[in-house]
Amino acid sequence: MYVGVVEFDVLLGDVHSLKEKRSLVRPVVAELRRQFEVAAAEAGHQDLHRRTLIGVSCVAADHDHVVEVLDRCERLVAARPEFELLSARHRMLGPEDE
């Protein structure tokens, strides 16, 4: 079993309130969950209205499948015009990790 995690540090565009921020972030988190069948959540910077940290995790039997899914998630987030992807931090846990 392999568990992959990626954290997206995102700068939001013309956002002036936490309510506006949530209206941009929530649909992306829902789309990640629906389209890629991953666990996804806003996981940081909740008190800042122009920044967010989105966490995504994937579990599968195949290492390459986990990498592919998380790369596709990254492309989806990076393609959003209202987001500027500042960084994507990937981590992997596999059977050799104990």
N, C-alpha and C positions, 0 to 999 in steps of 0.2 A: 504494500500500500504506500502511496506517495501523497503527501499533503503539500500543496503549494500555496503561498500567500504573496500577495502584492499590495503595497500601499501606494496610493496615488496622492501626491501633494499637489493641490490644484489652486490656482489663482483664478478668481471669478472676475468677470468683466464689470459692467456698469451696475453694481449692486449696492443699494443704500441701506438695507435693513436685513435682519436675520430672517424675516418672513420672505423677502425676495430670494435670499440665498436658498432657503428650504424649497421654494418653488422651482429652482433650477436643479438642485441636488437630488431631491426625492425621485423624480422621473428617471434620472440616469441610474440610480441605485436599483430601481424597479426593473429597468430595461436589462441591466447586467444579470439580475436574478433570473428573469424570464428567458432571455435569449441564450444564456450560457449555462443555466442551471448551477449557479455558484451561490455561495453565501456572500452577501455584500451589505455594507453598512457605512454610514458616515461615522468615522471612528476618531475624529480629532478636529481641533480648531472650531468647535461648536460655538464658541463665544465671539469669533471673528466673522464679520459679515462678508469679507472678500476672499477668505481662504477656507479650504476644507481639506480633510484627509479622508479618502475613501478606501476602505479595506475590503479586499476580495480574497476568498479562499476557495480552493478546489481540491477534492479528494478523488483519486482514481487508482487503478491497479497499474497503470502504465505511466512512467515518468514523462515520456514524450507527449502524451495526451495532456497531462497537467500543464506542461510548458506551453503547448499550443493554445489551450483554452485561456490561460492567463495573458498570453501575447495578444490574443484576439480582444480580450477585455481592455487591454492597454490601448489598442488601436481605436476602439470605440470611444474611450474617454478622450484620447488625444484629438479625435476628429470633431468633437463638439465645439462649435464656433464660440460659444460663451465661456469656454474653459481654456485656460492656459496651463498645460501640464508641466509643472516645475520639476517633478522627479517621480520615478517609479522604482520602488525598492522591492526586489523579489527575494523570497526565501523558499527553500525546499527542504522537506523532511522525508526521508525514505527509510527502507528496511535496515539499512546499515547504520542508521542513527539510533542510538539507544541512550 
